[in-house]
Amino acid sequence: MGAMGRKLKIISLYTGAGGLDYGFEAARFKTAVAVEMDAACCRTLRYNRKWPVIERSIYEVPTQELLEVAGLDSGEADVLIGGPPCQPFSKSGYWAHGDALRLEDPRAQTLAAYLRVLEEAQPRAFLLENVEGLSYAGKSEGLKLLLDAIKKINKRTGSSYQPEFSVLSSAAHGVPQMRNRFFMVGARDGSRFSFPSATHAARPEETDGELFEGGELKRYSTAWDALADVEPDPDEDLAMRGKWARLLPSVPEGENYLWHTDRGGGLPLFGWRRRFWSFLLKLAKDRPSWTIQAQPGPAVGPFHWSSRRLSRRELCRLQTFPDDVEILGSRTAIQKQIGNAVPSALAEVLAREIRRQFLGMRPIKGCSTLLPPDRGDPPSPEPVERVVADYRHLAGEHEAHPGTGKGHAAAARVKVRSA
C-alpha cells in the first residue's frame, strides 16, 4: 500500500512530553513507537495518547526491538524524529561557563545513539532537533560530527540522505514564544529539503520595518493571544516564592531585573547583566513570551504579567501543546517536561513540509490548529508598584558584568584549574 493510502508512521526518540509528536500528529502522522527514559514524561505520554512507549534509555534499546514494537521492518518508517538532549551545546551553558567541553562531554553522545537508529531503521526521512548552539560559528564540532556520520551511513547502507539544516525562530512561525531551535532534515532518496519561510514578524514600529517584507507577514502571536482565555485552576499555587518575591510587582511588563540597574528605569539594585536574563522576567501582553525554562529557580521567569508564576495550562499554551494534553507530575516535573519540549506548532510546520516535499502527500489546507487566535490589541499594561522597603538598601553603585566567560564563576574555575 502506498503512502497515499495509509497512515504515515514515525519513530520517536527522546520523546519527552511529546512536543514534536503532537506537531506531527497535527500534520496527520502517527507515532508508531516512542522511546523515553524519564518516568514523569512516560506517565504523561501514556495518559494522553495510546502510543507504544518504551521506558528505557535509547542506549539499552536495540533498533530491532524498537522496530518490532512499532510493527515495522527496517526501511518502512516514514520519519525518524527526535531531539537528543545536548546541554554541552546550549547557549545558557556557554554563557555561564565560557568554553564548554562540548564533544568531550559524555552527554554529547546522545547524537551517536540517534545516528545508530537512523542507520539501522533506514526511515524514508528524518528530523533531528537540537539547541541552536549546535551550529554556532567556530564551535560547530557537533554539526560536523552529524554531517560526517551521515556520509558514512550513506556509504555503508547505500542510502542517500542529504541533510539540510537551519535554526528556526518559533515566533517567526506563529508560536507565541521566542525560542530558536536547530533542525536537520533529510530524505533517504536524496531529495533536498527546503525549510519553510517565516510567516510572522514583529510589528513595523518595533523594527526597521523590513521584517514585514511589504506587509506580507502576520504580526507575531502574543502572550495575550495565547493566554487571554485561560483561567488557572484555583487549587494551583502560583504565588512567587523566595527572597525576591516582593520585588516582582515593581518590574514592568516585558522587563526583567535590568529595569532595576543604573541603565534601567527603576532603582539601581543590581549590576548590569550580573544576573541571568530570565531573572525577574515578566511577560508583556503585546509580545511573544520568552523561552520557557525547564529548571527555573524561584526568581526565574517568565512570570505572568500579574506578578505570579504561570499555570500548567498557560505553559502548555505558550508551547502550543494541544488543549487536550495534560502534563502530569509535581510543579518541578511539569516545568521540566514543558520547558524541554519543542513547540508543537513549529513541529507541525516542518511535518507538513516533510509530507509534501518527501512523501508525496497533498498539502494540508489551512493554518495550524495549534496556533492561538489573533485576539487583537491587548489591554493596557498592569500598573507597576513601588519598590518596597525590603530592597531599598540595595540601591547604589553596582559593577557591570565584564563579558561572556569573564564573570565571578568563570574566574573561580580558571583559578582552580591553574592551582
Secondary structure by P-SEA (a helix, b strand, c coil): cccccccbbbbbccccccaaaaaaaaacccccbbbbccaaaaaaaaacccccccccccccccaaaaaaaaccccccccbbbbbcccccccaaaaaaccccccccccccaaaaaaaaaaaaaccccbbbbbccccccccccaaaaaaaaaaaaaaaacccccbbbbbbbbccccccccbbbbbbbbbbccbbbbbccccccccccccccccccccccccccccccccccccccccccccccccccccccccccccccccccccccccccccccccccccccbbbbcccccccccccccccccccccccccccaaaaaaaacccccccccccaaaaaaaaaacccaaaaaaaaaaaaccccccccccccccccccccccccccccccccccccccccccccccccccccaaaaaaaaaaac
